[in-house]
């Protein structure tokens, strides 16, 4: 996940109900230390999802 620069840093609006679900998930005892904050969770989730899609050859 690269560093922040003006070229690749941007603000993304996330649906409030999805953000609430993420917050509930990372607040659970078993996830509290694995995911420090919502941004980290979303970064990891998107990265993992894109890797899985690429492995399946559906890189459309």
C-alpha distance matrix in Angstrom:
0.0 3.8 6.9 9.3 12.0 14.9 13.9 10.6 11.4 13.8 15.8 16.1 19.3 19.2 22.5 24.2 25.4 22.0 20.8 23.9 23.2 19.7 21.5 24.2 22.0 20.1 23.4 25.0 26.0 24.2 20.8 21.3 19.7 17.0 15.4 16.0 15.8 15.5 12.3 10.5 12.5 11.9 8.1 8.8 11.8 10.6 8.0 11.1 13.5 12.2 12.2 15.7 16.9 16.1 17.9 20.8 21.1 21.0 18.5 20.7
3.8 0.0 3.7 6.6 8.9 12.1 11.4 8.7 9.9 13.0 15.7 16.8 20.3 20.9 24.4 26.2 27.8 24.6 23.0 26.3 26.0 22.6 24.0 27.0 25.1 22.9 26.0 28.0 28.8 27.3 23.8 23.9 22.1 19.8 18.2 18.1 17.8 17.7 14.2 12.9 15.5 14.8 11.0 12.4 15.4 13.9 11.6 14.8 17.0 15.3 15.4 19.1 19.9 18.7 20.8 23.8 23.6 23.4 20.6 22.5
6.9 3.7 0.0 3.8 6.5 10.1 10.4 8.4 8.7 12.2 14.8 16.7 20.2 21.2 24.9 26.3 28.3 25.4 23.4 26.5 26.8 23.3 24.2 27.4 25.9 23.4 26.2 28.5 29.3 28.2 24.7 24.1 22.4 20.6 18.7 17.8 17.4 17.7 14.1 13.3 16.5 15.9 12.5 14.4 17.5 16.3 14.5 17.8 19.9 18.5 18.9 22.4 23.3 22.3 24.4 27.3 27.1 26.8 23.9 25.5
9.3 6.6 3.8 0.0 3.8 6.9 8.2 6.4 5.6 9.2 11.9 14.3 17.8 19.4 23.2 24.5 26.9 24.3 22.2 25.4 26.2 22.9 23.6 27.1 26.1 23.7 26.2 28.9 30.0 29.3 25.6 24.8 23.6 22.1 19.6 18.4 17.3 17.2 13.5 13.7 17.0 15.9 13.0 15.6 18.4 16.8 15.8 19.4 21.0 19.6 20.7 24.1 24.6 23.8 26.3 28.9 28.6 27.8 24.8 25.9
12.0 8.9 6.5 3.8 0.0 3.8 5.4 5.6 5.6 9.2 12.5 15.3 18.9 21.1 24.8 26.4 29.1 26.6 24.6 28.1 29.0 25.8 26.6 30.2 29.3 27.1 29.7 32.4 33.7 32.9 29.3 28.5 27.3 25.8 23.3 22.0 20.7 20.4 16.6 17.2 20.3 18.9 16.0 18.8 21.3 19.3 18.3 22.1 23.3 21.5 22.8 26.2 26.3 25.3 28.1 30.5 29.8 28.9 25.6 26.3
14.9 12.1 10.1 6.9 3.8 0.0 3.8 5.7 5.4 7.9 11.3 14.4 17.8 20.5 24.2 25.9 28.8 26.7 24.8 28.3 29.5 26.7 27.5 31.2 30.6 28.7 31.1 34.0 35.6 35.1 31.3 30.6 29.8 28.3 25.5 24.2 22.4 21.6 17.9 19.2 22.1 20.1 17.7 20.9 22.9 20.6 20.2 24.0 24.7 22.8 24.5 27.9 27.4 26.6 29.7 31.9 30.9 29.6 26.3 26.4
13.9 11.4 10.4 8.2 5.4 3.8 0.0 3.8 6.0 8.2 12.0 14.3 18.0 20.5 24.1 26.3 28.9 26.6 25.2 28.9 29.7 26.9 28.2 31.8 30.9 29.2 32.0 34.7 36.4 35.5 31.8 31.5 30.6 28.7 26.1 25.3 23.5 22.3 18.6 19.7 22.1 19.9 17.2 20.3 22.0 19.2 18.6 22.4 22.9 20.5 22.3 25.6 24.9 23.8 27.1 29.1 27.8 26.6 23.1 23.2
10.6 8.7 8.4 6.4 5.6 5.7 3.8 0.0 3.8 6.5 10.1 11.9 15.7 17.7 21.4 23.6 26.0 23.4 22.1 25.8 26.3 23.5 24.9 28.4 27.3 25.7 28.7 31.2 32.9 31.9 28.2 28.0 27.3 25.2 22.5 22.1 20.3 19.0 15.3 16.2 18.5 16.2 13.5 16.5 18.1 15.5 14.9 18.7 19.3 17.1 18.9 22.2 21.7 20.9 24.1 26.1 25.2 24.0 20.6 21.0
11.4 9.9 8.7 5.6 5.6 5.4 6.0 3.8 0.0 3.8 7.2 9.7 13.4 15.6 19.3 21.1 23.8 21.5 19.7 23.2 24.2 21.4 22.4 26.0 25.4 23.6 26.2 29.1 30.9 30.3 26.5 26.0 25.4 23.8 20.8 19.8 17.8 16.5 12.9 14.4 16.9 14.7 12.5 16.0 17.7 15.5 15.5 19.3 19.9 18.4 20.5 23.5 23.2 23.0 26.0 28.0 27.4 25.9 22.9 23.2
13.8 13.0 12.2 9.2 9.2 7.9 8.2 6.5 3.8 0.0 3.8 6.4 10.0 12.6 16.3 18.2 21.1 19.1 17.5 21.1 22.4 19.9 21.0 24.6 24.4 23.0 25.5 28.5 30.6 30.3 26.4 26.0 26.1 24.5 21.1 20.3 17.6 15.8 12.5 14.8 16.8 14.1 12.8 16.5 17.5 15.1 16.1 19.7 19.7 18.5 21.1 23.8 23.1 23.4 26.6 28.1 27.6 25.7 22.8 22.6
15.8 15.7 14.8 11.9 12.5 11.3 12.0 10.1 7.2 3.8 0.0 3.8 6.7 9.6 13.2 14.8 17.9 16.3 14.5 18.0 19.7 17.6 18.5 22.1 22.3 21.1 23.3 26.4 28.9 28.9 25.1 24.5 25.1 23.7 20.2 19.3 16.1 13.9 11.2 14.2 15.8 13.1 12.8 16.6 17.1 15.2 16.9 20.2 19.9 19.4 22.2 24.5 23.9 24.7 27.8 29.0 28.8 26.6 24.1 23.7
16.1 16.8 16.7 14.3 15.3 14.4 14.3 11.9 9.7 6.4 3.8 0.0 3.8 6.3 9.9 12.1 14.9 13.1 12.0 15.6 17.0 15.2 16.6 20.0 20.1 19.6 21.9 24.8 27.5 27.4 23.7 23.6 24.5 22.9 19.3 19.0 15.7 12.8 10.6 13.7 14.4 11.2 11.6 15.3 14.9 12.9 15.3 18.3 17.5 17.2 20.4 22.2 21.4 22.7 25.8 26.7 26.6 24.1 22.0 21.4
19.3 20.3 20.2 17.8 18.9 17.8 18.0 15.7 13.4 10.0 6.7 3.8 0.0 3.8 6.7 8.8 11.9 10.9 9.9 13.3 15.0 14.1 15.3 18.4 19.1 19.0 21.0 23.9 26.9 27.1 23.6 23.5 25.0 23.6 20.0 19.7 16.1 12.9 11.7 15.2 15.2 12.1 13.6 17.0 16.0 14.5 17.5 19.9 18.8 19.1 22.5 23.7 22.9 24.7 27.7 28.1 28.3 25.6 23.9 23.0
19.2 20.9 21.2 19.4 21.1 20.5 20.5 17.7 15.6 12.6 9.6 6.3 3.8 0.0 3.8 6.2 8.6 7.1 6.5 10.1 11.4 10.7 12.3 15.1 15.7 16.1 18.2 20.8 24.0 24.1 20.7 21.0 22.8 21.3 17.8 18.0 14.5 10.8 10.6 13.8 12.9 10.0 12.4 15.2 13.7 12.8 16.1 18.0 16.7 17.7 21.0 21.8 21.3 23.5 26.1 26.4 27.1 24.3 23.1 22.5
22.5 24.4 24.9 23.2 24.8 24.2 24.1 21.4 19.3 16.3 13.2 9.9 6.7 3.8 0.0 3.8 5.6 5.3 6.2 8.7 10.1 10.7 12.3 14.4 15.5 16.7 18.3 20.6 24.1 24.5 21.4 21.9 24.2 22.8 19.4 20.0 16.5 12.8 13.4 16.5 15.0 12.3 15.3 17.5 15.4 14.9 18.6 19.8 18.2 19.6 22.9 23.1 22.5 25.1 27.6 27.4 28.3 25.3 24.6 23.7
24.2 26.2 26.3 24.5 26.4 25.9 26.3 23.6 21.1 18.2 14.8 12.1 8.8 6.2 3.8 0.0 3.8 5.4 5.0 6.2 8.7 9.8 10.3 12.3 14.2 15.4 16.2 18.8 22.3 23.2 20.3 20.4 23.1 22.3 18.9 19.1 15.5 12.2 13.7 16.8 15.3 13.5 16.7 18.8 17.0 17.2 20.7 21.8 20.6 22.4 25.5 25.6 25.4 28.1 30.3 30.2 31.4 28.6 27.9 27.3
25.4 27.8 28.3 26.9 29.1 28.8 28.9 26.0 23.8 21.1 17.9 14.9 11.9 8.6 5.6 3.8 0.0 3.8 5.4 5.1 6.3 8.7 9.8 10.6 12.4 14.5 15.3 17.2 20.9 21.7 19.2 19.8 22.7 21.8 18.8 19.6 16.4 13.1 15.2 17.7 15.4 13.9 17.6 19.0 16.6 17.3 20.9 21.3 19.8 22.2 25.1 24.7 24.6 27.6 29.5 29.1 30.7 27.9 27.7 27.2
22.0 24.6 25.4 24.3 26.6 26.7 26.6 23.4 21.5 19.1 16.3 13.1 10.9 7.1 5.3 5.4 3.8 0.0 3.8 5.4 5.1 6.2 8.6 9.9 10.6 12.4 14.2 15.9 19.5 19.7 16.9 17.9 20.5 19.1 16.1 17.3 14.3 10.7 12.5 14.7 12.2 10.4 14.1 15.3 12.8 13.5 17.1 17.5 16.1 18.5 21.3 21.0 21.1 24.0 25.8 25.7 27.2 24.6 24.4 24.2
20.8 23.0 23.4 22.2 24.6 24.8 25.2 22.1 19.7 17.5 14.5 12.0 9.9 6.5 6.2 5.0 5.4 3.8 0.0 3.8 5.4 5.0 6.1 8.6 9.8 10.6 12.1 14.6 18.1 18.6 15.6 15.8 18.3 17.4 14.0 14.5 11.2 7.7 9.8 12.4 10.6 9.3 12.9 14.5 12.9 13.8 17.2 18.0 17.3 19.5 22.1 22.3 22.7 25.4 27.2 27.6 29.1 26.7 26.1 26.1
23.9 26.3 26.5 25.4 28.1 28.3 28.9 25.8 23.2 21.1 18.0 15.6 13.3 10.1 8.7 6.2 5.1 5.4 3.8 0.0 3.8 5.4 5.0 6.2 8.6 10.1 10.4 12.8 16.4 17.5 15.0 15.1 18.2 17.8 14.8 15.3 12.3 9.6 12.6 14.8 12.6 12.3 16.0 17.0 15.3 16.9 20.1 20.4 19.8 22.4 24.8 24.7 25.4 28.2 29.7 29.9 31.7 29.4 29.1 29.2
23.2 26.0 26.8 26.2 29.0 29.5 29.7 26.3 24.2 22.4 19.7 17.0 15.0 11.4 10.1 8.7 6.3 5.1 5.4 3.8 0.0 3.8 5.4 5.1 6.2 8.7 9.9 11.2 14.9 15.4 13.1 14.1 17.2 16.3 13.7 15.2 12.8 10.1 13.1 14.4 11.5 11.4 15.2 15.5 13.3 15.3 18.5 18.1 17.4 20.4 22.6 22.0 22.9 25.9 27.1 27.1 29.3 27.1 27.2 27.6
19.7 22.6 23.3 22.9 25.8 26.7 26.9 23.5 21.4 19.9 17.6 15.2 14.1 10.7 10.7 9.8 8.7 6.2 5.0 5.4 3.8 0.0 3.8 5.4 5.1 6.2 8.4 10.3 13.7 13.8 10.8 11.6 14.3 13.1 10.2 11.7 9.3 6.6 9.6 10.7 7.8 8.1 11.8 12.1 10.4 12.7 15.6 15.5 15.4 18.3 20.2 20.1 21.3 24.0 25.2 25.7 27.8 25.9 25.7 26.4
21.5 24.0 24.2 23.6 26.6 27.5 28.2 24.9 22.4 21.0 18.5 16.6 15.3 12.3 12.3 10.3 9.8 8.6 6.1 5.0 5.4 3.8 0.0 3.8 5.4 5.4 6.0 8.9 12.2 13.3 10.5 10.2 13.2 13.1 10.1 10.6 8.2 6.4 10.1 11.4 9.4 10.5 13.9 14.4 13.5 15.8 18.4 18.6 18.9 21.6 23.4 23.6 24.9 27.4 28.6 29.4 31.4 29.6 29.2 29.9
24.2 27.0 27.4 27.1 30.2 31.2 31.8 28.4 26.0 24.6 22.1 20.0 18.4 15.1 14.4 12.3 10.6 9.9 8.6 6.2 5.1 5.4 3.8 0.0 3.8 5.7 5.2 6.7 10.4 11.7 9.8 10.2 13.7 13.8 11.7 12.8 11.2 9.9 13.6 14.3 11.7 13.1 16.6 16.5 15.1 17.8 20.4 19.9 20.1 23.2 24.8 24.4 25.9 28.7 29.5 30.0 32.4 30.6 30.7 31.5
22.0 25.1 25.9 26.1 29.3 30.6 30.9 27.3 25.4 24.4 22.3 20.1 19.1 15.7 15.5 14.2 12.4 10.6 9.8 8.6 6.2 5.1 5.4 3.8 0.0 3.8 5.5 5.7 9.2 9.3 7.1 8.6 11.7 11.0 9.4 11.5 10.6 9.5 12.8 12.7 9.6 11.4 14.7 13.8 12.4 15.5 17.8 16.8 17.3 20.6 21.8 21.3 23.1 25.8 26.3 26.9 29.5 28.1 28.3 29.4
20.1 22.9 23.4 23.7 27.1 28.7 29.2 25.7 23.6 23.0 21.1 19.6 19.0 16.1 16.7 15.4 14.5 12.4 10.6 10.1 8.7 6.2 5.4 5.7 3.8 0.0 3.8 5.5 8.0 8.3 5.1 5.5 8.4 8.1 6.1 7.8 7.3 7.4 10.8 10.2 7.8 10.6 13.3 12.5 12.1 15.4 17.1 16.6 17.7 20.7 21.7 21.8 23.9 26.2 26.7 27.8 30.3 29.0 28.9 30.2
23.4 26.0 26.2 26.2 29.7 31.1 32.0 28.7 26.2 25.5 23.3 21.9 21.0 18.2 18.3 16.2 15.3 14.2 12.1 10.4 9.9 8.4 6.0 5.2 5.5 3.8 0.0 3.8 6.4 8.4 6.6 5.5 9.2 10.3 8.8 9.4 9.1 9.8 13.4 13.2 11.3 14.0 16.7 16.2 15.9 19.1 20.9 20.4 21.5 24.5 25.5 25.5 27.6 30.0 30.5 31.5 34.0 32.7 32.6 33.8
25.0 28.0 28.5 28.9 32.4 34.0 34.7 31.2 29.1 28.5 26.4 24.8 23.9 20.8 20.6 18.8 17.2 15.9 14.6 12.8 11.2 10.3 8.9 6.7 5.7 5.5 3.8 0.0 3.8 5.6 5.4 5.9 9.5 10.3 10.1 11.6 12.1 12.7 16.2 15.4 13.1 15.9 18.5 17.3 16.7 20.2 21.8 20.6 21.8 25.1 25.7 25.3 27.6 30.1 30.2 31.1 33.9 32.8 33.1 34.5
26.0 28.8 29.3 30.0 33.7 35.6 36.4 32.9 30.9 30.6 28.9 27.5 26.9 24.0 24.1 22.3 20.9 19.5 18.1 16.4 14.9 13.7 12.2 10.4 9.2 8.0 6.4 3.8 0.0 3.8 5.5 5.3 8.0 9.7 10.7 11.9 13.5 15.0 18.2 16.8 14.9 18.2 20.3 18.7 18.7 22.4 23.4 22.1 23.8 27.0 27.2 26.9 29.6 31.8 31.5 32.7 35.6 34.9 35.1 36.9
24.2 27.3 28.2 29.3 32.9 35.1 35.5 31.9 30.3 30.3 28.9 27.4 27.1 24.1 24.5 23.2 21.7 19.7 18.6 17.5 15.4 13.8 13.3 11.7 9.3 8.3 8.4 5.6 3.8 0.0 3.8 5.9 7.4 7.8 9.7 11.9 13.9 15.2 17.9 15.9 13.8 17.1 19.0 16.7 16.7 20.5 21.2 19.5 21.3 24.6 24.4 23.9 26.8 29.0 28.4 29.7 32.7 32.2 32.6 34.7
20.8 23.8 24.7 25.6 29.3 31.3 31.8 28.2 26.5 26.4 25.1 23.7 23.6 20.7 21.4 20.3 19.2 16.9 15.6 15.0 13.1 10.8 10.5 9.8 7.1 5.1 6.6 5.4 5.5 3.8 0.0 3.8 5.7 5.2 6.1 8.7 10.3 11.5 14.1 12.2 10.0 13.4 15.3 13.3 13.5 17.2 18.0 16.7 18.6 21.7 21.7 21.7 24.4 26.4 26.3 27.7 30.4 29.8 29.9 31.8
21.3 23.9 24.1 24.8 28.5 30.6 31.5 28.0 26.0 26.0 24.5 23.6 23.5 21.0 21.9 20.4 19.8 17.9 15.8 15.1 14.1 11.6 10.2 10.2 8.6 5.5 5.5 5.9 5.3 5.9 3.8 0.0 3.8 5.7 5.9 6.7 8.7 10.8 13.6 11.9 10.8 14.3 16.0 14.7 15.5 18.9 19.7 19.1 21.1 23.9 24.1 24.5 27.1 29.0 29.1 30.7 33.2 32.5 32.3 34.1
19.7 22.1 22.4 23.6 27.3 29.8 30.6 27.3 25.4 26.1 25.1 24.5 25.0 22.8 24.2 23.1 22.7 20.5 18.3 18.2 17.2 14.3 13.2 13.7 11.7 8.4 9.2 9.5 8.0 7.4 5.7 3.8 0.0 3.8 5.5 6.0 9.4 12.2 14.0 11.5 11.2 15.0 15.8 14.1 15.7 19.1 19.1 18.6 21.2 23.7 23.4 24.2 27.0 28.4 28.4 30.4 32.9 32.5 32.1 34.2
17.0 19.8 20.6 22.1 25.8 28.3 28.7 25.2 23.8 24.5 23.7 22.9 23.6 21.3 22.8 22.3 21.8 19.1 17.4 17.8 16.3 13.1 13.1 13.8 11.0 8.1 10.3 10.3 9.7 7.8 5.2 5.7 3.8 0.0 3.8 6.4 9.3 11.3 12.7 9.7 8.8 12.6 13.1 10.9 12.5 15.9 15.7 14.9 17.6 20.1 19.7 20.4 23.4 24.7 24.6 26.6 29.1 28.9 28.5 30.8
15.4 18.2 18.7 19.6 23.3 25.5 26.1 22.5 20.8 21.1 20.2 19.3 20.0 17.8 19.4 18.9 18.8 16.1 14.0 14.8 13.7 10.2 10.1 11.7 9.4 6.1 8.8 10.1 10.7 9.7 6.1 5.9 5.5 3.8 0.0 3.8 5.7 7.5 9.0 6.5 5.7 9.5 10.4 9.1 10.7 13.8 14.2 14.1 16.4 18.8 19.1 20.0 22.5 24.0 24.5 26.4 28.6 27.9 27.2 29.1
16.0 18.1 17.8 18.4 22.0 24.2 25.3 22.1 19.8 20.3 19.3 19.0 19.7 18.0 20.0 19.1 19.6 17.3 14.5 15.3 15.2 11.7 10.6 12.8 11.5 7.8 9.4 11.6 11.9 11.9 8.7 6.7 6.0 6.4 3.8 0.0 3.8 7.2 8.5 6.6 7.6 10.9 11.6 11.3 13.3 15.9 16.4 16.9 19.2 21.2 21.7 23.1 25.3 26.6 27.4 29.4 31.4 30.6 29.6 31.3
15.8 17.8 17.4 17.3 20.7 22.4 23.5 20.3 17.8 17.6 16.1 15.7 16.1 14.5 16.5 15.5 16.4 14.3 11.2 12.3 12.8 9.3 8.2 11.2 10.6 7.3 9.1 12.1 13.5 13.9 10.3 8.7 9.4 9.3 5.7 3.8 0.0 3.8 5.6 5.5 6.4 8.8 10.2 11.0 12.4 14.5 15.7 16.7 18.4 20.3 21.5 22.8 24.6 26.1 27.4 29.1 30.8 29.6 28.5 29.8
15.5 17.7 17.7 17.2 20.4 21.6 22.3 19.0 16.5 15.8 13.9 12.8 12.9 10.8 12.8 12.2 13.1 10.7 7.7 9.6 10.1 6.6 6.4 9.9 9.5 7.4 9.8 12.7 15.0 15.2 11.5 10.8 12.2 11.3 7.5 7.2 3.8 0.0 3.8 5.5 5.1 6.1 8.5 9.9 10.4 12.1 14.1 15.3 16.2 18.2 19.9 21.0 22.4 24.2 25.7 27.1 28.7 27.1 26.1 27.0
12.3 14.2 14.1 13.5 16.6 17.9 18.6 15.3 12.9 12.5 11.2 10.6 11.7 10.6 13.4 13.7 15.2 12.5 9.8 12.6 13.1 9.6 10.1 13.6 12.8 10.8 13.4 16.2 18.2 17.9 14.1 13.6 14.0 12.7 9.0 8.5 5.6 3.8 0.0 3.8 5.4 5.2 6.0 8.6 9.8 10.6 12.1 14.1 15.3 16.5 18.2 20.0 21.1 22.4 24.3 26.0 27.1 25.7 24.1 25.1
10.5 12.9 13.3 13.7 17.2 19.2 19.7 16.2 14.4 14.8 14.2 13.7 15.2 13.8 16.5 16.8 17.7 14.7 12.4 14.8 14.4 10.7 11.4 14.3 12.7 10.2 13.2 15.4 16.8 15.9 12.2 11.9 11.5 9.7 6.5 6.6 5.5 5.5 3.8 0.0 3.8 5.5 5.1 6.2 8.5 10.1 10.6 12.1 14.1 15.5 16.5 18.3 20.1 21.2 22.6 24.6 26.0 25.0 23.6 25.2
12.5 15.5 16.5 17.0 20.3 22.1 22.1 18.5 16.9 16.8 15.8 14.4 15.2 12.9 15.0 15.3 15.4 12.2 10.6 12.6 11.5 7.8 9.4 11.7 9.6 7.8 11.3 13.1 14.9 13.8 10.0 10.8 11.2 8.8 5.7 7.6 6.4 5.1 5.4 3.8 0.0 3.8 5.5 5.2 6.0 8.6 9.9 10.5 12.1 14.2 15.4 16.5 18.3 20.0 21.1 22.7 24.5 23.4 22.5 24.0
11.9 14.8 15.9 15.9 18.9 20.1 19.9 16.2 14.7 14.1 13.1 11.2 12.1 10.0 12.3 13.5 13.9 10.4 9.3 12.3 11.4 8.1 10.5 13.1 11.4 10.6 14.0 15.9 18.2 17.1 13.4 14.3 15.0 12.6 9.5 10.9 8.8 6.1 5.2 5.5 3.8 0.0 3.8 5.4 5.0 6.0 8.4 9.8 10.4 12.1 14.1 15.3 16.3 18.1 19.9 21.2 22.6 21.0 19.9 21.1
8.1 11.0 12.5 13.0 16.0 17.7 17.2 13.5 12.5 12.8 12.8 11.6 13.6 12.4 15.3 16.7 17.6 14.1 12.9 16.0 15.2 11.8 13.9 16.6 14.7 13.3 16.7 18.5 20.3 19.0 15.3 16.0 15.8 13.1 10.4 11.6 10.2 8.5 6.0 5.1 5.5 3.8 0.0 3.8 5.6 5.4 6.1 8.6 10.0 10.7 12.3 14.4 15.5 16.6 18.4 20.3 21.4 20.2 18.6 20.1
8.8 12.4 14.4 15.6 18.8 20.9 20.3 16.5 16.0 16.5 16.6 15.3 17.0 15.2 17.5 18.8 19.0 15.3 14.5 17.0 15.5 12.1 14.4 16.5 13.8 12.5 16.2 17.3 18.7 16.7 13.3 14.7 14.1 10.9 9.1 11.3 11.0 9.9 8.6 6.2 5.2 5.4 3.8 0.0 3.8 5.6 5.1 6.0 8.5 9.9 10.5 12.2 14.2 15.3 16.5 18.5 20.1 19.4 18.4 20.4
11.8 15.4 17.5 18.4 21.3 22.9 22.0 18.1 17.7 17.5 17.1 14.9 16.0 13.7 15.4 17.0 16.6 12.8 12.9 15.3 13.3 10.4 13.5 15.1 12.4 12.1 15.9 16.7 18.7 16.7 13.5 15.5 15.7 12.5 10.7 13.3 12.4 10.4 9.8 8.5 6.0 5.0 5.6 3.8 0.0 3.8 5.5 5.2 6.1 8.6 10.0 10.6 12.3 14.2 15.4 16.8 18.6 17.5 16.9 18.6
10.6 13.9 16.3 16.8 19.3 20.6 19.2 15.5 15.5 15.1 15.2 12.9 14.5 12.8 14.9 17.2 17.3 13.5 13.8 16.9 15.3 12.7 15.8 17.8 15.5 15.4 19.1 20.2 22.4 20.5 17.2 18.9 19.1 15.9 13.8 15.9 14.5 12.1 10.6 10.1 8.6 6.0 5.4 5.6 3.8 0.0 3.8 5.5 5.0 6.1 8.5 9.9 10.5 12.2 14.2 15.5 16.7 15.2 14.0 15.5
8.0 11.6 14.5 15.8 18.3 20.2 18.6 14.9 15.5 16.1 16.9 15.3 17.5 16.1 18.6 20.7 20.9 17.1 17.2 20.1 18.5 15.6 18.4 20.4 17.8 17.1 20.9 21.8 23.4 21.2 18.0 19.7 19.1 15.7 14.2 16.4 15.7 14.1 12.1 10.6 9.9 8.4 6.1 5.1 5.5 3.8 0.0 3.8 5.5 5.3 6.2 8.7 10.0 10.6 12.4 14.5 15.6 14.9 13.4 15.6
11.1 14.8 17.8 19.4 22.1 24.0 22.4 18.7 19.3 19.7 20.2 18.3 19.9 18.0 19.8 21.8 21.3 17.5 18.0 20.4 18.1 15.5 18.6 19.9 16.8 16.6 20.4 20.6 22.1 19.5 16.7 19.1 18.6 14.9 14.1 16.9 16.7 15.3 14.1 12.1 10.5 9.8 8.6 6.0 5.2 5.5 3.8 0.0 3.8 5.5 5.1 6.3 8.7 9.9 10.6 12.6 14.5 14.2 13.7 16.2
13.5 17.0 19.9 21.0 23.3 24.7 22.9 19.3 19.9 19.7 19.9 17.5 18.8 16.7 18.2 20.6 19.8 16.1 17.3 19.8 17.4 15.4 18.9 20.1 17.3 17.7 21.5 21.8 23.8 21.3 18.6 21.1 21.2 17.6 16.4 19.2 18.4 16.2 15.3 14.1 12.1 10.4 10.0 8.5 6.1 5.0 5.5 3.8 0.0 3.8 5.5 5.2 6.2 8.6 10.0 10.9 12.7 11.5 11.4 13.5
12.2 15.3 18.5 19.6 21.5 22.8 20.5 17.1 18.4 18.5 19.4 17.2 19.1 17.7 19.6 22.4 22.2 18.5 19.5 22.4 20.4 18.3 21.6 23.2 20.6 20.7 24.5 25.1 27.0 24.6 21.7 23.9 23.7 20.1 18.8 21.2 20.3 18.2 16.5 15.5 14.2 12.1 10.7 9.9 8.6 6.1 5.3 5.5 3.8 0.0 3.8 5.4 5.1 6.1 8.6 10.0 10.7 9.6 8.5 10.8
12.2 15.4 18.9 20.7 22.8 24.5 22.3 18.9 20.5 21.1 22.2 20.4 22.5 21.0 22.9 25.5 25.1 21.3 22.1 24.8 22.6 20.2 23.4 24.8 21.8 21.7 25.5 25.7 27.2 24.4 21.7 24.1 23.4 19.7 19.1 21.7 21.5 19.9 18.2 16.5 15.4 14.1 12.3 10.5 10.0 8.5 6.2 5.1 5.5 3.8 0.0 3.8 5.5 5.1 6.2 8.8 10.0 10.3 9.5 12.8
15.7 19.1 22.4 24.1 26.2 27.9 25.6 22.2 23.5 23.8 24.5 22.2 23.7 21.8 23.1 25.6 24.7 21.0 22.3 24.7 22.0 20.1 23.6 24.4 21.3 21.8 25.5 25.3 26.9 23.9 21.7 24.5 24.2 20.4 20.0 23.1 22.8 21.0 20.0 18.3 16.5 15.3 14.4 12.2 10.6 9.9 8.7 6.3 5.2 5.4 3.8 0.0 3.8 5.4 5.1 6.4 8.8 9.0 9.7 12.8
16.9 19.9 23.3 24.6 26.3 27.4 24.9 21.7 23.2 23.1 23.9 21.4 22.9 21.3 22.5 25.4 24.6 21.1 22.7 25.4 22.9 21.3 24.9 25.9 23.1 23.9 27.6 27.6 29.6 26.8 24.4 27.1 27.0 23.4 22.5 25.3 24.6 22.4 21.1 20.1 18.3 16.3 15.5 14.2 12.3 10.5 10.0 8.7 6.2 5.1 5.5 3.8 0.0 3.8 5.5 5.2 6.5 5.6 6.4 9.1
16.1 18.7 22.3 23.8 25.3 26.6 23.8 20.9 23.0 23.4 24.7 22.7 24.7 23.5 25.1 28.1 27.6 24.0 25.4 28.2 25.9 24.0 27.4 28.7 25.8 26.2 30.0 30.1 31.8 29.0 26.4 29.0 28.4 24.7 24.0 26.6 26.1 24.2 22.4 21.2 20.0 18.1 16.6 15.3 14.2 12.2 10.6 9.9 8.6 6.1 5.1 5.4 3.8 0.0 3.8 5.4 5.1 5.8 5.3 9.0
17.9 20.8 24.4 26.3 28.1 29.7 27.1 24.1 26.0 26.6 27.8 25.8 27.7 26.1 27.6 30.3 29.5 25.8 27.2 29.7 27.1 25.2 28.6 29.5 26.3 26.7 30.5 30.2 31.5 28.4 26.3 29.1 28.4 24.6 24.5 27.4 27.4 25.7 24.3 22.6 21.1 19.9 18.4 16.5 15.4 14.2 12.4 10.6 10.0 8.6 6.2 5.1 5.5 3.8 0.0 3.8 5.4 7.7 8.5 12.2
20.8 23.8 27.3 28.9 30.5 31.9 29.1 26.1 28.0 28.1 29.0 26.7 28.1 26.4 27.4 30.2 29.1 25.7 27.6 29.9 27.1 25.7 29.4 30.0 26.9 27.8 31.5 31.1 32.7 29.7 27.7 30.7 30.4 26.6 26.4 29.4 29.1 27.1 26.0 24.6 22.7 21.2 20.3 18.5 16.8 15.5 14.5 12.6 10.9 10.0 8.8 6.4 5.2 5.4 3.8 0.0 3.8 5.6 8.1 11.0
21.1 23.6 27.1 28.6 29.8 30.9 27.8 25.2 27.4 27.6 28.8 26.6 28.3 27.1 28.3 31.4 30.7 27.2 29.1 31.7 29.3 27.8 31.4 32.4 29.5 30.3 34.0 33.9 35.6 32.7 30.4 33.2 32.9 29.1 28.6 31.4 30.8 28.7 27.1 26.0 24.5 22.6 21.4 20.1 18.6 16.7 15.6 14.5 12.7 10.7 10.0 8.8 6.5 5.1 5.4 3.8 0.0 3.8 5.6 8.6
21.0 23.4 26.8 27.8 28.9 29.6 26.6 24.0 25.9 25.7 26.6 24.1 25.6 24.3 25.3 28.6 27.9 24.6 26.7 29.4 27.1 25.9 29.6 30.6 28.1 29.0 32.7 32.8 34.9 32.2 29.8 32.5 32.5 28.9 27.9 30.6 29.6 27.1 25.7 25.0 23.4 21.0 20.2 19.4 17.5 15.2 14.9 14.2 11.5 9.6 10.3 9.0 5.6 5.8 7.7 5.6 3.8 0.0 3.8 5.7
18.5 20.6 23.9 24.8 25.6 26.3 23.1 20.6 22.9 22.8 24.1 22.0 23.9 23.1 24.6 27.9 27.7 24.4 26.1 29.1 27.2 25.7 29.2 30.7 28.3 28.9 32.6 33.1 35.1 32.6 29.9 32.3 32.1 28.5 27.2 29.6 28.5 26.1 24.1 23.6 22.5 19.9 18.6 18.4 16.9 14.0 13.4 13.7 11.4 8.5 9.5 9.7 6.4 5.3 8.5 8.1 5.6 3.8 0.0 3.8
20.7 22.5 25.5 25.9 26.3 26.4 23.2 21.0 23.2 22.6 23.7 21.4 23.0 22.5 23.7 27.3 27.2 24.2 26.1 29.2 27.6 26.4 29.9 31.5 29.4 30.2 33.8 34.5 36.9 34.7 31.8 34.1 34.2 30.8 29.1 31.3 29.8 27.0 25.1 25.2 24.0 21.1 20.1 20.4 18.6 15.5 15.6 16.2 13.5 10.8 12.8 12.8 9.1 9.0 12.2 11.0 8.6 5.7 3.8 0.0
